[in-house]
Amino acid sequence: MRGEFDALLPWPFVHKVTFTLMDQNSFEGNRNNKSYVVKPITSRENRVFLERPVSERNAAFGAQKFCDLAQLESFIVDDTIFVKCSVDLETMPL
């Protein structure tokens, strides 16, 4: 999505993104979070996904199979699911 600070960001987007389904087991030692990592590859074919947006949204991409629907239900407690999104900014210039 296009944002107000796009002019300040380096393009194309090259940062690793980790999505984690958070297990809500009340016993922390028994939690079994499920993660999926996306590491952008800046090839000619992927530029449409990773370049600075020129319209409201870039083309979309994603994980074909992050979590089975049957598994997903075990992450829902009281009609609530928690998804953590972490962006690796190690290579972000200051």
MDAnalysis code that builds the backbone (N, CA, C; Angstrom):
import MDAnalysis as mda
import numpy as np

u = mda.Universe.empty(282, n_residues=94, atom_resindex=np.repeat(np.arange(94), 3), trajectory=True)
u.add_TopologyAttr("name", ["N", "CA", "C"] * 94)
u.add_TopologyAttr("resid", np.arange(1, 95))
u.add_TopologyAttr("resname", ["MET", "ARG", "GLY", "GLU", "PHE", "ASP", "ALA", "LEU", "LEU", "PRO", "TRP", "PRO", "PHE", "VAL", "HIS", "LYS", "VAL", "THR", "PHE", "THR", "LEU", "MET", "ASP", "GLN", "ASN", "SER", "PHE", "GLU", "GLY", "ASN", "ARG", "ASN", "ASN", "LYS", "SER", "TYR", "VAL", "VAL", "LYS", "PRO", "ILE", "THR", "SER", "ARG", "GLU", "ASN", "ARG", "VAL", "PHE", "LEU", "GLU", "ARG", "PRO", "VAL", "SER", "GLU", "ARG", "ASN", "ALA", "ALA", "PHE", "GLY", "ALA", "GLN", "LYS", "PHE", "CYS", "ASP", "LEU", "ALA", "GLN", "LEU", "GLU", "SER", "PHE", "ILE", "VAL", "ASP", "ASP", "THR", "ILE", "PHE", "VAL", "LYS", "CYS", "SER", "VAL", "ASP", "LEU", "GLU", "THR", "MET", "PRO", "LEU"])
u.atoms.positions = np.array([
    [0.834, -1.179, 0.000],
    [0.000, 0.000, 0.000],
    [0.880, 1.245, 0.000],
    [0.403, 2.247, -0.651],
    [1.121, 3.510, -0.698],
    [1.006, 4.196, 0.663],
    [2.093, 4.838, 1.093],
    [2.089, 5.507, 2.391],
    [2.719, 6.878, 2.320],
    [2.491, 7.666, 3.339],
    [2.967, 9.046, 3.329],
    [4.486, 9.163, 3.444],
    [5.178, 8.114, 3.868],
    [6.630, 8.174, 4.023],
    [7.374, 7.402, 2.937],
    [6.691, 7.009, 1.876],
    [7.319, 6.234, 0.802],
    [8.544, 6.925, 0.212],
    [8.515, 8.236, 0.128],
    [9.639, 8.971, -0.463],
    [10.911, 8.840, 0.380],
    [10.768, 8.504, 1.648],
    [11.920, 8.381, 2.541],
    [12.504, 6.975, 2.575],
    [11.779, 6.020, 2.028],
    [12.197, 4.622, 2.104],
    [13.003, 4.208, 0.881],
    [13.950, 3.283, 1.081],
    [14.681, 2.750, -0.073],
    [13.827, 1.709, -0.802],
    [13.881, 1.729, -2.116],
    [13.134, 0.776, -2.939],
    [14.096, 0.080, -3.874],
    [13.879, -1.170, -4.249],
    [12.746, -2.029, -3.905],
    [12.834, -2.516, -2.455],
    [11.716, -3.029, -1.962],
    [11.639, -3.576, -0.607],
    [12.437, -4.876, -0.569],
    [13.402, -4.971, 0.343],
    [14.288, -6.143, 0.371],
    [14.352, -6.821, 1.739],
    [13.499, -6.431, 2.655],
    [13.610, -6.921, 4.028],
    [12.845, -8.225, 4.249],
    [13.453, -9.095, 5.036],
    [12.805, -10.350, 5.409],
    [11.632, -10.028, 6.334],
    [10.492, -10.667, 6.089],
    [9.298, -10.477, 6.908],
    [8.893, -11.838, 7.469],
    [8.646, -11.879, 8.780],
    [8.222, -13.115, 9.431],
    [6.821, -12.927, 9.994],
    [5.909, -13.806, 9.587],
    [4.547, -13.827, 10.110],
    [4.460, -14.996, 11.088],
    [3.942, -14.740, 12.282],
    [3.853, -15.785, 13.297],
    [2.442, -15.846, 13.861],
    [1.838, -17.032, 13.783],
    [0.577, -17.282, 14.474],
    [0.943, -17.584, 15.920],
    [0.392, -16.813, 16.841],
    [0.753, -16.939, 18.246],
    [-0.163, -17.944, 18.946],
    [0.443, -18.981, 19.497],
    [-0.295, -19.986, 20.261],
    [-0.722, -19.358, 21.585],
    [-1.995, -19.476, 21.923],
    [-2.522, -18.844, 23.130],
    [-2.618, -19.808, 24.310],
    [-1.877, -20.893, 24.265],
    [-1.872, -21.836, 25.381],
    [-1.505, -21.086, 26.657],
    [-2.258, -21.308, 27.727],
    [-2.017, -20.568, 28.969],
    [-0.688, -20.948, 29.622],
    [-0.137, -22.092, 29.263],
    [1.172, -22.497, 29.777],
    [2.233, -22.159, 28.734],
    [3.023, -21.145, 29.033],
    [3.995, -20.631, 28.062],
    [4.911, -21.723, 27.512],
    [5.298, -22.664, 28.339],
    [6.184, -23.742, 27.908],
    [5.542, -24.687, 26.906],
    [4.222, -24.673, 26.825],
    [3.503, -25.559, 25.907],
    [3.087, -24.868, 24.613],
    [3.455, -23.609, 24.453],
    [3.065, -22.883, 23.247],
    [3.846, -23.383, 22.042],
    [3.148, -23.452, 20.927],
    [3.760, -23.911, 19.685],
    [3.381, -22.933, 18.574],
    [4.076, -21.794, 18.536],
    [3.802, -20.790, 17.511],
    [4.153, -21.340, 16.138],
    [3.510, -20.813, 15.116],
    [3.769, -21.249, 13.738],
    [4.196, -20.029, 12.935],
    [5.366, -20.106, 12.305],
    [5.913, -18.957, 11.576],
    [6.091, -19.258, 10.099],
    [6.048, -18.192, 9.321],
    [6.307, -18.254, 7.884],
    [7.172, -17.051, 7.532],
    [8.270, -17.291, 6.829],
    [9.220, -16.229, 6.493],
    [9.148, -15.930, 4.998],
    [9.093, -14.634, 4.683],
    [9.137, -14.176, 3.295],
    [10.414, -13.367, 3.133],
    [11.289, -13.819, 2.256],
    [12.518, -13.086, 1.950],
    [12.430, -12.651, 0.495],
    [12.174, -11.362, 0.266],
    [12.007, -10.884, -1.105],
    [13.253, -11.119, -1.961],
    [13.021, -11.565, -3.160],
    [14.089, -11.741, -4.145],
    [13.861, -10.683, -5.216],
    [14.806, -9.786, -5.354],
    [14.624, -8.663, -6.273],
    [15.027, -9.045, -7.693],
    [14.166, -9.798, -8.325],
    [14.367, -10.158, -9.727],
    [13.432, -9.298, -10.581],
    [13.635, -9.336, -11.862],
    [12.786, -8.563, -12.777],
    [11.315, -8.946, -12.610],
    [11.042, -10.233, -12.446],
    [9.663, -10.708, -12.309],
    [9.003, -10.203, -11.022],
    [9.792, -9.986, -9.980],
    [9.240, -9.595, -8.678],
    [9.155, -8.089, -8.470],
    [9.693, -7.314, -9.378],
    [9.719, -5.867, -9.181],
    [8.318, -5.282, -9.011],
    [7.331, -5.842, -9.679],
    [5.959, -5.342, -9.571],
    [5.447, -5.438, -8.128],
    [5.971, -6.384, -7.361],
    [5.569, -6.554, -5.963],
    [6.385, -5.677, -5.016],
    [7.637, -5.401, -5.368],
    [8.590, -4.837, -4.414],
    [8.953, -3.371, -4.640],
    [8.602, -2.814, -5.778],
    [8.926, -1.413, -6.061],
    [7.993, -0.470, -5.313],
    [8.370, 0.787, -5.271],
    [7.539, 1.805, -4.634],
    [6.165, 1.829, -5.307],
    [5.090, 1.795, -4.523],
    [3.745, 1.800, -5.116],
    [3.497, 3.068, -5.935],
    [2.902, 2.887, -7.102],
    [2.550, 4.029, -7.948],
    [1.040, 4.260, -7.943],
    [0.294, 3.289, -7.417],
    [-1.148, 3.439, -7.230],
    [-1.441, 3.087, -5.773],
    [-2.685, 2.952, -5.419],
    [-3.019, 2.671, -4.018],
    [-2.366, 1.403, -3.497],
    [-2.228, 0.388, -4.358],
    [-1.653, -0.882, -3.921],
    [-0.773, -1.468, -5.008],
    [0.260, -2.174, -4.569],
    [1.061, -2.964, -5.502],
    [0.339, -4.282, -5.759],
    [0.833, -5.018, -6.730],
    [0.337, -6.375, -6.936],
    [0.615, -7.171, -5.662],
    [-0.186, -8.169, -5.396],
    [-0.059, -8.933, -4.159],
    [0.642, -10.267, -4.398],
    [1.272, -10.766, -3.357],
    [1.833, -12.111, -3.362],
    [1.714, -12.640, -1.949],
    [1.923, -13.922, -1.760],
    [1.800, -14.452, -0.409],
    [2.178, -15.910, -0.328],
    [1.812, -16.493, 0.782],
    [2.117, -17.892, 1.050],
    [0.938, -18.750, 0.622],
    [1.207, -19.715, -0.226],
    [0.127, -20.591, -0.653],
    [-0.349, -21.488, 0.476],
    [0.566, -21.855, 1.369],
    [0.173, -22.751, 2.452],
    [0.949, -22.410, 3.721],
    [0.497, -21.388, 4.409],
    [1.105, -20.993, 5.676],
    [0.626, -21.928, 6.776],
    [-0.679, -22.197, 6.789],
    [-1.258, -23.016, 7.848],
    [-2.540, -23.665, 7.332],
    [-2.691, -24.957, 7.590],
    [-3.932, -25.643, 7.230],
    [-5.086, -25.063, 8.041],
    [-6.266, -25.049, 7.450],
    [-7.441, -24.531, 8.145],
    [-7.693, -25.302, 9.440],
    [-7.507, -26.600, 9.411],
    [-7.712, -27.410, 10.622],
    [-6.735, -26.998, 11.718],
    [-5.493, -26.702, 11.347],
    [-4.494, -26.239, 12.320],
    [-4.832, -24.842, 12.821],
    [-5.299, -24.003, 11.925],
    [-5.590, -22.610, 12.266],
    [-6.589, -22.516, 13.412],
    [-7.550, -23.406, 13.426],
    [-8.575, -23.383, 14.472],
    [-7.979, -23.527, 15.866],
    [-6.841, -24.211, 15.989],
    [-6.222, -24.385, 17.307],
    [-5.575, -23.090, 17.810],
    [-5.395, -22.101, 16.937],
    [-4.814, -20.819, 17.331],
    [-5.892, -19.803, 17.730],
    [-7.150, -20.166, 17.562],
    [-8.259, -19.264, 17.879],
    [-8.780, -19.582, 19.272],
    [-8.781, -18.579, 20.132],
    [-9.303, -18.718, 21.489],
    [-10.259, -17.558, 21.727],
    [-11.462, -17.868, 22.149],
    [-12.490, -16.841, 22.384],
    [-12.680, -15.956, 21.153],
    [-12.749, -16.580, 19.985],
    [-12.935, -15.876, 18.709],
    [-11.826, -14.865, 18.415],
    [-10.632, -15.112, 18.948],
    [-9.512, -14.185, 18.762],
    [-8.280, -14.945, 18.289],
    [-7.584, -14.349, 17.324],
    [-6.329, -14.918, 16.837],
    [-5.281, -13.803, 16.840],
    [-4.059, -14.149, 17.192],
    [-2.978, -13.167, 17.211],
    [-1.958, -13.526, 16.136],
    [-1.642, -12.547, 15.302],
    [-0.629, -12.712, 14.263],
    [0.435, -11.648, 14.490],
    [1.654, -12.092, 14.664],
    [2.785, -11.181, 14.857],
    [3.497, -11.032, 13.517],
    [3.825, -9.814, 13.171],
    [4.554, -9.541, 11.931],
    [5.849, -8.825, 12.296],
    [6.980, -9.428, 11.934],
    [8.291, -8.843, 12.224],
    [9.004, -8.547, 10.913],
    [9.551, -7.343, 10.806],
    [10.304, -6.946, 9.621],
    [11.757, -6.769, 10.029],
    [12.651, -7.483, 9.365],
    [14.081, -7.398, 9.655],
    [14.633, -6.121, 9.028],
    [15.009, -5.182, 9.865],
    [15.502, -3.889, 9.385],
    [17.021, -3.773, 9.466],
    [17.707, -4.899, 9.614],
    [19.169, -4.890, 9.735],
    [19.841, -4.148, 8.585],
    [19.280, -4.252, 7.399],
    [19.913, -3.633, 6.233],
    [19.346, -2.253, 5.916],
    [18.498, -1.720, 6.799],
    [17.883, -0.415, 6.562],
    [18.924, 0.689, 6.740],
    [19.158, 1.488, 5.708],
    [20.106, 2.597, 5.863],
    [19.515, 3.684, 6.754],
    [20.365, 4.340, 7.500],
    [19.892, 5.419, 8.386],
    [19.963, 6.758, 7.704],
])
